[in-house]
Amino acid sequence: MNWVYILRCGDGSLYTGWTNDLEHRLKMHADGKGGKYTRSHLPVELVYTEQFETSTQARSREAKIKGLSRTEKLRLIERKEKGENAEI
């Protein structure tokens, strides 16, 4: 499986990424060995995920989410937490 995820960083900023091994990737971020951005914005907290069959689908969704404004990303996270359709 392939995952798109959003992390809330220690300073409140949001980081979006994709992976085919979510548990391993989260550990790397938490250990300061993930993305360059998250290394300098620790700690991180997983606040959003979406699952996809292919890496192409995941990367496409990651790009779409990265293009959203902060407000839109927060709305996406909130909808997912409420169990609503998170698609934006």
N, CA, C and O atoms as CSV, one atom per row, in Angstrom:
chain,resi,resn,atom,element,x,y,z
A,1,MET,N,N,0.820,-1.181,0.000
A,1,MET,CA,C,0.000,0.000,0.000
A,1,MET,C,C,0.871,1.253,0.000
A,1,MET,O,O,2.022,1.237,0.437
A,2,ASN,N,N,0.308,2.298,-0.484
A,2,ASN,CA,C,0.983,3.593,-0.553
A,2,ASN,C,C,0.150,4.607,0.222
A,2,ASN,O,O,-1.080,4.575,0.201
A,3,TRP,N,N,0.842,5.491,0.895
A,3,TRP,CA,C,0.187,6.428,1.796
A,3,TRP,C,C,0.580,7.870,1.476
A,3,TRP,O,O,1.721,8.152,1.111
A,4,VAL,N,N,-0.384,8.769,1.620
A,4,VAL,CA,C,-0.137,10.207,1.683
A,4,VAL,C,C,-0.416,10.584,3.119
A,4,VAL,O,O,-1.384,10.109,3.713
A,5,TYR,N,N,0.421,11.431,3.679
A,5,TYR,CA,C,0.254,11.779,5.087
A,5,TYR,C,C,0.560,13.252,5.301
A,5,TYR,O,O,1.282,13.884,4.530
A,6,ILE,N,N,-0.017,13.776,6.382
A,6,ILE,CA,C,0.283,15.138,6.812
A,6,ILE,C,C,0.759,15.061,8.252
A,6,ILE,O,O,0.139,14.412,9.095
A,7,LEU,N,N,1.863,15.732,8.515
A,7,LEU,CA,C,2.403,15.839,9.865
A,7,LEU,C,C,2.225,17.263,10.360
A,7,LEU,O,O,2.387,18.221,9.604
A,8,ARG,N,N,1.892,17.390,11.633
A,8,ARG,CA,C,1.916,18.710,12.269
A,8,ARG,C,C,3.264,18.789,12.983
A,8,ARG,O,O,3.584,17.948,13.822
A,9,CYS,N,N,4.035,19.791,12.646
A,9,CYS,CA,C,5.370,19.958,13.213
A,9,CYS,C,C,5.307,20.722,14.534
A,9,CYS,O,O,4.284,21.315,14.877
A,10,GLY,N,N,6.414,20.696,15.266
A,10,GLY,CA,C,6.497,21.319,16.572
A,10,GLY,C,C,6.145,22.796,16.579
A,10,GLY,O,O,5.679,23.318,17.592
A,11,ASP,N,N,6.361,23.468,15.469
A,11,ASP,CA,C,6.045,24.899,15.390
A,11,ASP,C,C,4.643,25.156,14.840
A,11,ASP,O,O,4.264,26.303,14.603
A,12,GLY,N,N,3.868,24.070,14.639
A,12,GLY,CA,C,2.507,24.205,14.131
A,12,GLY,C,C,2.397,24.140,12.621
A,12,GLY,O,O,1.286,24.104,12.092
A,13,SER,N,N,3.512,24.124,11.915
A,13,SER,CA,C,3.461,24.038,10.459
A,13,SER,C,C,3.049,22.626,10.045
A,13,SER,O,O,3.084,21.695,10.850
A,14,LEU,N,N,2.659,22.482,8.778
A,14,LEU,CA,C,2.201,21.201,8.251
A,14,LEU,C,C,3.156,20.712,7.169
A,14,LEU,O,O,3.630,21.493,6.343
A,15,TYR,N,N,3.430,19.412,7.184
A,15,TYR,CA,C,4.310,18.787,6.197
A,15,TYR,C,C,3.534,17.662,5.534
A,15,TYR,O,O,2.939,16.829,6.218
A,16,THR,N,N,3.536,17.632,4.214
A,16,THR,CA,C,2.846,16.587,3.464
A,16,THR,C,C,3.864,15.725,2.734
A,16,THR,O,O,4.808,16.238,2.133
A,17,GLY,N,N,3.666,14.404,2.791
A,17,GLY,CA,C,4.560,13.488,2.099
A,17,GLY,C,C,3.819,12.235,1.668
A,17,GLY,O,O,2.621,12.092,1.912
A,18,TRP,N,N,4.550,11.322,1.021
A,18,TRP,CA,C,3.981,10.038,0.639
A,18,TRP,C,C,5.028,8.970,0.908
A,18,TRP,O,O,6.225,9.252,0.956
A,19,THR,N,N,4.562,7.742,1.082
A,19,THR,CA,C,5.459,6.629,1.349
A,19,THR,C,C,4.749,5.317,1.061
A,19,THR,O,O,3.521,5.269,0.984
A,20,ASN,N,N,5.524,4.257,0.902
A,20,ASN,CA,C,4.928,2.926,0.785
A,20,ASN,C,C,5.148,2.123,2.075
A,20,ASN,O,O,4.802,0.943,2.141
A,21,ASP,N,N,5.721,2.762,3.092
A,21,ASP,CA,C,5.918,2.142,4.406
A,21,ASP,C,C,5.716,3.217,5.468
A,21,ASP,O,O,6.673,3.840,5.928
A,22,LEU,N,N,4.478,3.423,5.845
A,22,LEU,CA,C,4.125,4.538,6.718
A,22,LEU,C,C,4.818,4.445,8.069
A,22,LEU,O,O,5.376,5.435,8.543
A,23,GLU,N,N,4.795,3.292,8.689
A,23,GLU,CA,C,5.409,3.142,10.010
A,23,GLU,C,C,6.894,3.503,9.986
A,23,GLU,O,O,7.376,4.229,10.855
A,24,HIS,N,N,7.608,2.999,8.997
A,24,HIS,CA,C,9.045,3.288,8.876
A,24,HIS,C,C,9.296,4.767,8.614
A,24,HIS,O,O,10.201,5.366,9.196
A,25,ARG,N,N,8.489,5.349,7.738
A,25,ARG,CA,C,8.676,6.765,7.399
A,25,ARG,C,C,8.412,7.666,8.602
A,25,ARG,O,O,9.140,8.633,8.825
A,26,LEU,N,N,7.376,7.354,9.373
A,26,LEU,CA,C,7.088,8.144,10.566
A,26,LEU,C,C,8.225,8.056,11.574
A,26,LEU,O,O,8.581,9.048,12.209
A,27,LYS,N,N,8.793,6.859,11.717
A,27,LYS,CA,C,9.934,6.693,12.625
A,27,LYS,C,C,11.114,7.530,12.150
A,27,LYS,O,O,11.799,8.160,12.956
A,28,MET,N,N,11.349,7.537,10.851
A,28,MET,CA,C,12.449,8.340,10.312
A,28,MET,C,C,12.231,9.827,10.603
A,28,MET,O,O,13.159,10.527,11.008
A,29,HIS,N,N,11.006,10.303,10.393
A,29,HIS,CA,C,10.702,11.704,10.698
A,29,HIS,C,C,10.930,11.980,12.184
A,29,HIS,O,O,11.576,12.966,12.540
A,30,ALA,N,N,10.406,11.121,13.042
A,30,ALA,CA,C,10.518,11.321,14.489
A,30,ALA,C,C,11.978,11.302,14.957
A,30,ALA,O,O,12.341,11.996,15.906
A,31,ASP,N,N,12.801,10.508,14.287
A,31,ASP,CA,C,14.220,10.399,14.632
A,31,ASP,C,C,15.072,11.496,14.002
A,31,ASP,O,O,16.292,11.510,14.169
A,32,GLY,N,N,14.435,12.411,13.282
A,32,GLY,CA,C,15.176,13.504,12.643
A,32,GLY,C,C,15.899,13.077,11.378
A,32,GLY,O,O,16.822,13.757,10.929
A,33,LYS,N,N,15.485,11.947,10.793
A,33,LYS,CA,C,16.125,11.428,9.579
A,33,LYS,C,C,15.166,11.428,8.397
A,33,LYS,O,O,15.443,10.820,7.363
A,34,GLY,N,N,14.032,12.116,8.555
A,34,GLY,CA,C,13.038,12.189,7.486
A,34,GLY,C,C,13.371,13.321,6.546
A,34,GLY,O,O,14.540,13.556,6.238
A,35,GLY,N,N,12.365,14.015,6.092
A,35,GLY,CA,C,12.571,15.130,5.175
A,35,GLY,C,C,13.391,16.244,5.807
A,35,GLY,O,O,13.371,16.438,7.022
A,36,LYS,N,N,14.105,16.965,4.972
A,36,LYS,CA,C,14.937,18.071,5.441
A,36,LYS,C,C,14.116,19.069,6.258
A,36,LYS,O,O,14.586,19.587,7.271
A,37,TYR,N,N,12.898,19.331,5.816
A,37,TYR,CA,C,12.049,20.289,6.521
A,37,TYR,C,C,11.735,19.806,7.931
A,37,TYR,O,O,11.883,20.557,8.896
A,38,THR,N,N,11.304,18.560,8.052
A,38,THR,CA,C,10.885,18.082,9.372
A,38,THR,C,C,12.046,17.960,10.344
A,38,THR,O,O,11.846,18.066,11.554
A,39,ARG,N,N,13.237,17.742,9.852
A,39,ARG,CA,C,14.409,17.644,10.748
A,39,ARG,C,C,14.573,18.896,11.588
A,39,ARG,O,O,15.014,18.825,12.735
A,40,SER,N,N,14.224,20.034,11.027
A,40,SER,CA,C,14.398,21.293,11.752
A,40,SER,C,C,13.097,21.803,12.375
A,40,SER,O,O,13.038,22.931,12.866
A,41,HIS,N,N,12.049,20.962,12.353
A,41,HIS,CA,C,10.756,21.367,12.906
A,41,HIS,C,C,10.169,20.288,13.826
A,41,HIS,O,O,8.952,20.121,13.900
A,42,LEU,N,N,11.035,19.572,14.513
A,42,LEU,CA,C,10.591,18.516,15.429
A,42,LEU,C,C,9.984,19.106,16.684
A,42,LEU,O,O,10.279,20.251,17.026
A,43,PRO,N,N,9.143,18.354,17.383
A,43,PRO,CA,C,8.653,17.013,17.057
A,43,PRO,C,C,7.543,17.072,16.012
A,43,PRO,O,O,7.006,18.139,15.716
A,44,VAL,N,N,7.211,15.908,15.462
A,44,VAL,CA,C,6.134,15.825,14.477
A,44,VAL,C,C,5.041,14.890,14.985
A,44,VAL,O,O,5.295,13.964,15.755
A,45,GLU,N,N,3.824,15.157,14.534
A,45,GLU,CA,C,2.664,14.355,14.911
A,45,GLU,C,C,1.878,14.035,13.649
A,45,GLU,O,O,1.573,14.932,12.863
A,46,LEU,N,N,1.551,12.770,13.450
A,46,LEU,CA,C,0.737,12.368,12.312
A,46,LEU,C,C,-0.702,12.837,12.535
A,46,LEU,O,O,-1.322,12.497,13.543
A,47,VAL,N,N,-1.234,13.624,11.584
A,47,VAL,CA,C,-2.591,14.151,11.740
A,47,VAL,C,C,-3.519,13.766,10.590
A,47,VAL,O,O,-4.717,14.044,10.648
A,48,TYR,N,N,-2.980,13.125,9.538
A,48,TYR,CA,C,-3.819,12.820,8.384
A,48,TYR,C,C,-3.154,11.738,7.539
A,48,TYR,O,O,-1.940,11.750,7.338
A,49,THR,N,N,-3.974,10.795,7.044
A,49,THR,CA,C,-3.484,9.796,6.090
A,49,THR,C,C,-4.557,9.492,5.055
A,49,THR,O,O,-5.754,9.621,5.312
A,50,GLU,N,N,-4.097,9.087,3.887
A,50,GLU,CA,C,-4.937,8.512,2.840
A,50,GLU,C,C,-4.144,7.346,2.265
A,50,GLU,O,O,-2.920,7.414,2.155
A,51,GLN,N,N,-4.844,6.281,1.899
A,51,GLN,CA,C,-4.207,5.075,1.397
A,51,GLN,C,C,-4.531,4.893,-0.090
A,51,GLN,O,O,-5.653,5.155,-0.523
A,52,PHE,N,N,-3.532,4.439,-0.872
A,52,PHE,CA,C,-3.685,4.247,-2.316
A,52,PHE,C,C,-3.064,2.933,-2.750
A,52,PHE,O,O,-2.139,2.425,-2.116
A,53,GLU,N,N,-3.583,2.393,-3.835
A,53,GLU,CA,C,-3.058,1.140,-4.396
A,53,GLU,C,C,-1.680,1.335,-5.032
A,53,GLU,O,O,-0.804,0.481,-4.895
A,54,THR,N,N,-1.492,2.457,-5.726
A,54,THR,CA,C,-0.237,2.651,-6.461
A,54,THR,C,C,0.511,3.893,-5.990
A,54,THR,O,O,-0.074,4.829,-5.444
A,55,SER,N,N,1.806,3.872,-6.216
A,55,SER,CA,C,2.619,5.042,-5.866
A,55,SER,C,C,2.259,6.230,-6.745
A,55,SER,O,O,2.338,7.373,-6.295
A,56,THR,N,N,1.868,5.985,-7.978
A,56,THR,CA,C,1.473,7.073,-8.872
A,56,THR,C,C,0.262,7.812,-8.315
A,56,THR,O,O,0.218,9.042,-8.339
A,57,GLN,N,N,-0.719,7.069,-7.815
A,57,GLN,CA,C,-1.899,7.688,-7.215
A,57,GLN,C,C,-1.506,8.499,-5.982
A,57,GLN,O,O,-1.976,9.621,-5.792
A,58,ALA,N,N,-0.651,7.930,-5.157
A,58,ALA,CA,C,-0.232,8.606,-3.921
A,58,ALA,C,C,0.534,9.890,-4.241
A,58,ALA,O,O,0.282,10.931,-3.635
A,59,ARG,N,N,1.458,9.819,-5.181
A,59,ARG,CA,C,2.248,11.006,-5.530
A,59,ARG,C,C,1.366,12.098,-6.133
A,59,ARG,O,O,1.589,13.284,-5.894
A,60,SER,N,N,0.371,11.695,-6.912
A,60,SER,CA,C,-0.550,12.664,-7.498
A,60,SER,C,C,-1.361,13.356,-6.402
A,60,SER,O,O,-1.543,14.573,-6.433
A,61,ARG,N,N,-1.839,12.588,-5.449
A,61,ARG,CA,C,-2.609,13.169,-4.348
A,61,ARG,C,C,-1.729,14.052,-3.477
A,61,ARG,O,O,-2.165,15.110,-3.023
A,62,GLU,N,N,-0.488,13.622,-3.241
A,62,GLU,CA,C,0.455,14.436,-2.464
A,62,GLU,C,C,0.620,15.805,-3.121
A,62,GLU,O,O,0.576,16.830,-2.441
A,63,ALA,N,N,0.809,15.824,-4.431
A,63,ALA,CA,C,0.985,17.087,-5.151
A,63,ALA,C,C,-0.255,17.964,-5.020
A,63,ALA,O,O,-0.145,19.180,-4.861
A,64,LYS,N,N,-1.434,17.348,-5.086
A,64,LYS,CA,C,-2.674,18.118,-4.963
A,64,LYS,C,C,-2.785,18.730,-3.572
A,64,LYS,O,O,-3.148,19.898,-3.435
A,65,ILE,N,N,-2.474,17.949,-2.542
A,65,ILE,CA,C,-2.545,18.457,-1.172
A,65,ILE,C,C,-1.514,19.562,-0.954
A,65,ILE,O,O,-1.813,20.572,-0.316
A,66,LYS,N,N,-0.320,19.378,-1.473
A,66,LYS,CA,C,0.711,20.411,-1.325
A,66,LYS,C,C,0.294,21.730,-1.956
A,66,LYS,O,O,0.766,22.791,-1.548
A,67,GLY,N,N,-0.589,21.672,-2.950
A,67,GLY,CA,C,-1.068,22.876,-3.608
A,67,GLY,C,C,-2.187,23.588,-2.854
A,67,GLY,O,O,-2.584,24.695,-3.219
A,68,LEU,N,N,-2.695,22.944,-1.797
A,68,LEU,CA,C,-3.761,23.556,-1.004
A,68,LEU,C,C,-3.201,24.628,-0.079
A,68,LEU,O,O,-2.025,24.593,0.286
A,69,SER,N,N,-4.036,25.567,0.290
A,69,SER,CA,C,-3.643,26.553,1.286
A,69,SER,C,C,-3.621,25.890,2.662
A,69,SER,O,O,-4.156,24.795,2.835
A,70,ARG,N,N,-3.013,26.541,3.621
A,70,ARG,CA,C,-2.990,26.013,4.993
A,70,ARG,C,C,-4.419,25.808,5.507
A,70,ARG,O,O,-4.716,24.788,6.130
A,71,THR,N,N,-5.294,26.769,5.246
A,71,THR,CA,C,-6.685,26.675,5.690
A,71,THR,C,C,-7.363,25.449,5.083
A,71,THR,O,O,-8.092,24.738,5.774
A,72,GLU,N,N,-7.129,25.203,3.809
A,72,GLU,CA,C,-7.715,24.035,3.150
A,72,GLU,C,C,-7.165,22.734,3.725
A,72,GLU,O,O,-7.904,21.762,3.881
A,73,LYS,N,N,-5.870,22.711,4.040
A,73,LYS,CA,C,-5.276,21.513,4.649
A,73,LYS,C,C,-5.870,21.263,6.029
A,73,LYS,O,O,-6.154,20.118,6.382
A,74,LEU,N,N,-6.060,22.310,6.805
A,74,LEU,CA,C,-6.662,22.158,8.135
A,74,LEU,C,C,-8.103,21.668,8.022
A,74,LEU,O,O,-8.544,20.863,8.842
A,75,ARG,N,N,-8.831,22.134,7.032
A,75,ARG,CA,C,-10.193,21.673,6.793
A,75,ARG,C,C,-10.192,20.186,6.411
A,75,ARG,O,O,-11.049,19.425,6.859
A,76,LEU,N,N,-9.240,19.789,5.594
A,76,LEU,CA,C,-9.086,18.392,5.198
A,76,LEU,C,C,-8.854,17.507,6.424
A,76,LEU,O,O,-9.482,16.458,6.568
A,77,ILE,N,N,-7.957,17.935,7.298
A,77,ILE,CA,C,-7.644,17.201,8.529
A,77,ILE,C,C,-8.884,17.115,9.411
A,77,ILE,O,O,-9.190,16.054,9.955
A,78,GLU,N,N,-9.588,18.218,9.551
A,78,GLU,CA,C,-10.786,18.263,10.397
A,78,GLU,C,C,-11.869,17.322,9.869
A,78,GLU,O,O,-12.505,16.608,10.644
A,79,ARG,N,N,-12.076,17.320,8.569
A,79,ARG,CA,C,-13.080,16.434,7.974
A,79,ARG,C,C,-12.730,14.972,8.227
A,79,ARG,O,O,-13.603,14.165,8.546
A,80,LYS,N,N,-11.468,14.642,8.086
A,80,LYS,CA,C,-11.029,13.253,8.304
A,80,LYS,C,C,-11.261,12.866,9.753
A,80,LYS,O,O,-11.708,11.754,10.033
A,81,GLU,N,N,-10.961,13.774,10.684
A,81,GLU,CA,C,-11.153,13.486,12.107
A,81,GLU,C,C,-12.615,13.253,12.442
A,81,GLU,O,O,-12.932,12.471,13.339
A,82,LYS,N,N,-13.510,13.927,11.727
A,82,LYS,CA,C,-14.945,13.777,11.954
A,82,LYS,C,C,-15.522,12.586,11.206
A,82,LYS,O,O,-16.703,12.272,11.351
A,83,GLY,N,N,-14.690,11.917,10.401
A,83,GLY,CA,C,-15.164,10.773,9.628
A,83,GLY,C,C,-15.920,11.161,8.375
A,83,GLY,O,O,-16.607,10.332,7.780
A,84,GLU,N,N,-15.799,12.415,7.969
A,84,GLU,CA,C,-16.464,12.890,6.762
A,84,GLU,C,C,-15.580,12.648,5.557
A,84,GLU,O,O,-14.403,12.317,5.699
A,85,ASN,N,N,-16.144,12.812,4.370
A,85,ASN,CA,C,-15.360,12.701,3.149
A,85,ASN,C,C,-14.299,13.786,3.148
A,85,ASN,O,O,-14.612,14.975,3.196
A,86,ALA,N,N,-13.047,13.370,3.094
A,86,ALA,CA,C,-11.946,14.318,3.218
A,86,ALA,C,C,-11.509,14.907,1.887
A,86,ALA,O,O,-10.635,15.774,1.863
A,87,GLU,N,N,-12.079,14.471,0.805
A,87,GLU,CA,C,-11.638,14.920,-0.528
A,87,GLU,C,C,-11.815,16.426,-0.697
A,87,GLU,O,O,-12.895,16.975,-0.482
A,88,ILE,N,N,-10.723,17.073,-1.087
A,88,ILE,CA,C,-10.749,18.489,-1.482
A,88,ILE,C,C,-10.046,18.590,-2.810
A,88,ILE,O,O,-9.930,19.683,-3.366
